[in-house]
Amino acid sequence: MTAPDESTRLPAAAGDELKACCAAAYSSDVVALLLGDSYHPGGTALTRRLTGHLALTDASRVLDVASGRGTTALLLADAFGVCVDGVDYSPANTALAQGTAAATGLAERVTFTTGDAEHLPFPDGVFDAVVCECALCTFPDTVQAAAEFARVLRPGGRVGIADVTAAPDRLPPELTGLGARIACIADARPPAEYAEILAAAGLRTIHTERHDAAMTRMIDQIEARLNLLRMTAAARLADAGVDLAAAPAVLAASRAAIADGTLGYTLLIAEKSP
């Protein structure tokens, strides 16, 4: 295995700008309308499958990185009986998620904090598992984020990642640029490169699965919702920065890239050395 290429890291100022753009996008009500409750391919079914590989018990403490509006953290607490901390860069998402935890009676087992995945606001070795869904490839410094995952894990703890994968040199022009990066495409890596990044942080990949079909289904859902919103909420879409004229070409390019293997969606489980 080769060391991850640190030349892909963005300068600090550009990284902060990207984080702010992602936070604004994923706290937008329009994005919620387009993506539904789960902001990632496979929805809660794939979250349950990922969680099944984490060897959790009812005494486990789990960290959900880029927790958004709390869907995954609340599911883990409710369905698996674990204690969960969610961390998200968006204060709006943190507030919404904490409100949902209170409304569903889960506030004693789920806590949400505003914070940066590259500088997690938690001590060393306090979590039994870390979950990060469809977000690692949006972080400006994936190497630093992986190091933070390892730092807050106890020895023998596991990381569960589900993320977009890509062959970057084969991406068409429609799937590059800032918008594509926020959409988890432009800086996605091949599965082997994610494994190398995790390995450099002391996390050994023990299981991988491809779920490319889940990504195609999500594209179909986004297209259907876009067509509906085009008729009922075109102004809201435009205000949120959604380019309705460009959307069909982007969706078509995404489908083609999945079909030829350029894009995919992969579940990875990695373990910290005991």
Sequence and secondary structure as in RCSB ss.txt:
>XXXX:A:sequence
MTAPDESTRLPAAAGDELKACCAAAYSSDVVALLLGDSYHPGGTALTRRLTGHLALTDASRVLDVASGRGTTALL
LADAFGVCVDGVDYSPANTALAQGTAAATGLAERVTFTTGDAEHLPFPDGVFDAVVCECALCTFPDTVQAAAEFA
RVLRPGGRVGIADVTAAPDRLPPELTGLGARIACIADARPPAEYAEILAAAGLRTIHTERHDAAMTRMIDQIEAR
LNLLRMTAAARLADAGVDLAAAPAVLAASRAAIADGTLGYTLLIAEKSP
>XXXX:A:secstr
     GGG   HHHHHHHHHHHHHHHT HHHHHHH S SSTTHHHHHHHHHTTS   TT EEEEET TTSHHHHH
HHHHH  EEEEEES HHHHHHHHHHHHHTT TTTEEEEE BTTB SS TT EEEEEEES GGGSS HHHHHHHHH
HHEEEEEEEEEEEEEE GGG  GGG SHHHHHTT TT B HHHHHHHHHHTTEEEEEEEE HHHHHHHHHHHHHH
HHHHHHH HHHHHHTT  TTTHHHHHHHHHHHHHTTSEEEEEEEEEE  
